[in-house]
Amino acid sequence: MGQTFDLDDICFTEADSFQYEDKPIDVIEAVNEDRCFAKKCNADPENKCMKFDTLSTSGSVSTSFTVSTDPLTPVGICKSKEGELLVTLSDIETETYQPDSHSRRLVRHVTLTGDVIREYEYQEDGQTRLFIQPYKVKQNGNADICVINRTHDDTSELVVLSFSGKLKSAYRGQKPK
């Protein structure tokens, strides 16, 4: 079930580097060994969107696509096993860790052109929320969607969904002794 490494046993070697505009990269996701997506979020209340630029090892940068997420704010992103994207989204109009009936907290599966394939927001009953504050997302080798769901400033849980959206598990960690 995985392997644990000591931090002293890990060594990083820079293969290549490049300058990407004058701001830090918000999120970067590898497409293959030669290309990756860099995501920049525009959280301007008038224009919430994600701009995806393709960065190549040759140093070229090109805008791949821009996806509007209005009225939601994007946070996490990953490439799905099918080559599309999974994005965590939340509204900012309601209390961060106290979603109400008007709140939106979800993972959206989109194509590389921004078309929505599916949204994961509620459990099978259609009423129970899957997330309080979805933060990071990854898809594992079984096609399960794994989401870090922040439950408070200093706590979170790992929510695992099947690709069809069924809640498989929620790991909240061990209680301190």
Buried (B, 14 or more C-beta within 10 A) or exposed (E): EEEEEEEEEEEEEEEEEEEBEEEEEBBEBEBEEEBBBBBBBBEEEEEBBBBBBBBBEEEEEEEBBBBEBEEBBBBBBBBBEEEBBBBBBBBEEBEBEEBEEEBBBBBBBBBBEBEEEBBBBBBEEEEEBBBBBBBBBBBEEEEBBBBBBBBEEEEBBBBBBEBEBEBEEBEEEEEEE
